[in-house]
Amino acid sequence: YALLPIPHMPHHRHCPVRAYRSMIDRLPASSNSPVFLLPSSPGTTYMTISYFQQAFKLLIQAIGHDPKMYTLHSLRKSGATVSFQSGVSLAHIMRQGTWASQSSFWEYLSKYCLHSPVPNALASSLANK
């Protein structure tokens, strides 16, 4: 398993550390449980990729965007965009997105994030919620 750092953005309303802590407060589990759990009867169950894909599409629709325009890869693009715009360090964003070099990161960011309506629309929607 690879360990990916989660950026702590204490002043951002969508800080992933705060969101994760909130989730584990609401769904306590043992230390050997999967990271993402769902409430079930009884207890919890792990989140499957198909469940996550469906939930993602519903959330995109709920914020007023066409779900056909977004895939789970949009989270990588939007995450890089929000992190960059929030002042997260370049090294941290590169580790999180698994970019091997600064040149590949800058190429990706300029091509898919900074000037693309899809990640910017999602990032803007998240920033305004």
N, C-alpha and C positions, 0 to 999 in steps of 0.2 A: 504494500500500500504506500502511496505517496502522501506526504504531509504537505498541505497547502496552507499558507498563512492567510488569515482572515484580517483585513484591515480594520483597525479600530478608529472610527471617526466619531468621537464623542459628541461633536457639535452638529452632526448631520442627522436629520430625523430618520434616516434609513440606515443607520449604522448596523452592519451585519453582526458585530459582536453583541450589541444590545438586543437585536432580534433573536439571535441564537440563545442568549441567556434567558430571554423571555420564554422561548419555546421549552427549554429544559426545566424552567420553573413550573410551567403548565403541564408538562409531560415527563415527570421524573422517571428515570430508567437506570438500570445497572450500567456500570462502566464498560461492559462488553457488548452493549446494545448497539444497533446501527445508529448512525448519526441522526437521520431524519425519521421520526416516528409519527404515527397518526393515532388518535384515540380510537379504541375499538372496545368491544364488549367481549370478554373482560380485559382490561389493561390497554396495551398498545400493540400496534403492528407496524412493520417497516413500510416505508414509502417505495413503491415500485416506479420504474421509469415510465411506464404507461400511465400510472396515476399522475405523476408529476407533469407529463406532457399534456394531459387533459386539463389539469388544474391551471397550468400555464396559459393555455388557450382561453379558458374561461376568464382568467384575470385580465388578459389582453383585451378581450371583448368588454369586460366591465369598465375598463378605463377609456373606452371609446375608440379602440383601434381595431383594424381588421386582423383577426387571428391568422388568416392565411399569409399575412406578410411577415410573420414571426415564427421562429423555431427556438428550440432551447439554446442554439448557438447565439441567438440574439442576446442572451444573458452575458455571454463573454464580451460581446461588443459593447453592450450597455454598461456592464461592470467596469470595463476599461475606461469608458467615457466618463462615467460618474466619478470613478476613483481619480482620474486625471484632473477633472474639473474641481474636485474637492481637495486637491493638493496632496494626495497620497504619493509617497515617493515612487520614483520610476522603478527602483529595484523591487519594491513590494508588488507593484502592479505586474511586473515581468514575472516574478515568482508565481503569483496568483494565476496568471494567464498562461503560464508555462512557455513563455517566449525565451528562446535560447540566446538571442543577441539583441542589443539595443537597436541595431539597424532593422531587424525583422519586426520588432515592436513598433518603431516609428513608421515603418511602411504600412503595417496593419492599422495603426491608429489613424494615420492620414487617409488611407484608402477606405476603411470601413467604418470609422467612428466619427471623426471630426467633421466630415462633410457629407455623411450619409444620413438621410432622413429617418431611417429605421431606428438605429440605436439612439440618435438624438431625440426622436419622438418618445421613445420608451424612457430614456433618462429624464426628459422634461416632465413626463407624466409622473414618474416616481418622485421627482423633486417637488412637484406641486401637490402631492397627496398628503 
